[in-house]
Amino acid sequence: MTLFPVPAFSDNYIWVLHDGQRALVVDPGEASGVMAWLAQHRLTLDTILITHHHADHVGGVAALRDATGARVIGPAHEPMPEPLERVGAGEVVKALGLNFEVIEVPGHTSGHIAYFCAEVDGAPLLFCGDTLFSAGCGRLFEGTPAQMLDSLSRLAALPGTTRVCCTHEYTLSNLRFARAVEPGNAELSAYAERCQRLRERNLPTLPSSIELEKQINPFLRAHVPAVEQSARAHDPHSSPGPLGVFTALRAWKNTYQ
């Protein structure tokens, strides 16, 4: 299997997974770039996976479905470009001979889902849309901090070797915030340097991994004393416990420059 992020818009990635003949794509916000990439590699589009309803994730679905006849799979509880197969928590999507477990991860949107495959070429794979980013997490457009913290905790419990395939190249900006929250984190500083070098060469910083994110992502580290201390310094009125820390961090990130 080959995994590749097709760039779209200013900072989106449309993930393509293929076996040399058939391909699946994840969250195609536009169709033309995907069609060109598939044609260049002589691939047939088999399946489209959708994580949530935002336009930059579904804008190309209808054109791709009409042009290729690919089946479309998306969340059970969000407005979607019909027709499609709707799936929810615990269901398994079979595509390219692989099994993708559906994980419900509300927060960014109310019905957001992720797709987890336990093994692709020896390593697990996670398509998590806009829930978990490298060194960050999605804004809470429809869900609550409690929902997002629970969703992130569910993803953090996946195997550490899981490749995290999120859909935006937000890593450098997320890292600037993460280093403001936890300036003494040596792993975070080293990762920021690696990512800076990658972006200077116009290479993607993704996929990340669950193990790495647990070391450097402040939104997965609300239980860490240094992160809690920074959150409380920024918002002395924040509630105690990981949820209070997470809520303060998310509000801080919303206005961080």
Residue pairs with C-beta under 8 A, 6 or more apart in sequence:
1 17
1 18
1 19
1 96
1 98
1 120
1 121
2 17
2 18
2 19
2 20
3 15
3 16
3 17
3 120
3 125
3 163
3 165
3 207
4 15
4 16
4 18
4 37
5 13
5 14
5 15
5 16
5 165
5 204
5 206
6 13
6 14
6 15
6 16
6 25
6 33
6 34
6 37
7 13
7 14
7 33
7 169
8 14
8 28
8 29
8 30
8 33
8 56
9 29
9 30
9 56
11 168
11 169
11 170
12 27
12 29
12 56
12 167
12 168
12 169
13 165
13 166
13 167
13 168
13 169
13 204
13 206
14 25
14 26
14 27
14 28
14 29
14 30
14 33
14 34
14 60
14 167
15 25
15 26
15 27
15 127
15 165
15 167
16 23
16 24
16 25
16 26
16 34
16 37
16 38
16 43
17 23
17 24
17 26
17 96
17 120
17 125
18 24
18 41
18 43
18 96
19 96
19 97
20 43
21 43
21 44
22 43
22 44
22 45
22 46
22 96
23 38
23 43
23 44
23 45
23 46
23 96
24 45
24 46
24 47
24 48
24 49
24 95
24 96
25 34
25 45
25 47
25 48
25 49
25 64
26 48
26 49
26 50
26 51
26 115
26 127
26 129
26 165
26 167
27 49
27 50
27 51
27 57
27 58
27 127
27 129
27 167
28 34
28 48
28 57
28 58
28 59
28 60
28 61
28 64
29 55
29 56
29 57
29 58
29 59
29 60
30 59
30 60
31 59
31 60
31 61
31 63
31 64
31 67
32 60
34 45
34 60
34 64
35 63
35 64
35 67
38 44
38 45
44 68
45 64
45 68
45 70
46 70
46 71
46 95
46 96
47 70
47 71
47 72
47 73
47 93
47 95
47 96
48 61
48 64
48 65
48 70
48 71
48 72
48 73
49 73
49 74
49 93
49 95
49 100
49 115
49 127
50 57
50 58
50 61
50 72
50 73
50 74
50 75
50 80
50 84
51 57
51 74
51 75
51 112
51 113
51 114
51 115
51 127
51 128
51 129
51 130
51 131
51 167
52 75
52 78
52 108
52 109
52 111
52 112
52 113
52 129
52 130
53 75
53 78
53 79
53 80
53 109
53 111
54 109
54 130
57 129
57 130
57 167
58 74
58 80
58 81
61 72
61 81
61 84
62 81
64 70
65 72
65 81
71 84
71 85
72 80
72 81
72 83
72 84
72 85
73 84
73 85
73 86
73 87
73 93
73 95
74 80
74 84
74 85
74 86
74 87
74 113
75 86
75 87
75 88
75 111
75 112
75 113
76 86
76 87
76 88
76 111
76 113
77 88
77 110
77 111
78 109
78 110
78 111
78 112
80 86
87 93
87 102
87 113
88 102
88 104
88 113
89 102
89 103
89 104
89 113
90 101
90 102
91 101
91 102
92 99
92 100
92 101
92 102
93 99
93 100
93 102
93 115
94 100
98 117
98 120
99 117
99 118
100 115
100 116
100 117
100 127
101 115
101 116
101 117
101 118
102 113
102 114
102 115
103 113
103 114
103 115
103 116
103 154
103 155
104 111
104 112
104 113
104 151
105 112
105 113
105 114
105 128
105 129
105 131
105 151
105 152
105 154
105 155
106 112
106 142
106 143
106 147
106 148
106 151
107 131
107 137
107 138
107 140
107 143
107 144
107 147
107 148
107 149
107 151
107 152
108 129
108 130
108 131
108 137
108 138
108 139
108 140
108 141
108 142
108 143
108 148
109 130
109 141
109 142
109 143
110 142
110 143
112 129
112 130
112 131
112 143
112 151
113 129
114 126
114 127
114 128
114 129
114 131
114 155
115 126
115 127
116 124
116 125
116 126
116 127
116 158
116 162
117 124
117 125
117 126
118 124
123 161
123 162
123 163
124 158
124 159
124 161
124 162
124 163
125 162
125 163
125 165
126 132
126 155
126 158
126 162
126 163
126 164
126 165
126 210
127 165
128 155
128 164
128 165
128 166
129 138
129 166
129 167
130 138
130 166
130 167
130 168
131 137
131 138
131 148
131 151
131 152
131 155
131 166
132 138
132 152
132 155
132 164
132 166
132 213
132 217
132 219
133 166
133 168
133 170
133 171
133 174
134 164
134 166
134 170
134 171
134 174
134 195
134 205
134 206
134 208
134 212
134 213
134 217
135 171
135 174
135 175
135 177
135 178
135 188
135 191
135 213
135 216
135 217
135 218
136 170
136 171
136 173
136 174
136 177
136 178
136 217
136 219
136 253
137 148
137 152
137 217
137 219
137 250
138 148
139 250
139 254
140 148
140 250
143 151
145 243
145 246
145 247
145 250
146 243
148 246
148 250
149 222
149 242
149 243
149 246
152 219
152 220
155 210
156 210
156 213
156 214
156 220
158 210
159 210
160 209
160 210
160 211
160 214
161 209
161 210
161 211
162 209
162 210
163 207
163 208
163 209
164 206
164 207
164 208
164 209
164 210
164 213
165 206
165 207
166 206
166 207
166 208
169 199
169 204
169 205
169 206
171 195
171 199
171 205
171 206
171 208
172 192
172 195
172 196
172 199
172 205
174 217
175 188
175 191
175 192
175 195
175 216
176 256
177 218
177 252
177 253
177 256
178 185
178 188
178 216
178 217
178 218
179 185
179 188
179 189
179 192
180 230
180 256
181 218
181 227
181 230
181 231
181 249
181 252
182 188
182 218
182 221
182 224
182 226
182 227
182 230
184 226
185 215
185 216
185 226
187 212
187 215
187 216
188 215
188 216
191 212
191 216
195 205
198 204
198 205
199 205
213 220
214 220
214 221
218 227
218 249
219 246
219 249
219 250
221 227
222 228
222 231
222 242
222 243
222 245
222 246
222 249
223 242
223 245
227 245
227 249
228 245
231 238
231 244
231 245
231 248
231 249
231 252
232 238
232 245
232 248
234 248
234 252
235 248
235 251
235 252
238 244
238 245
238 247
238 248
239 247
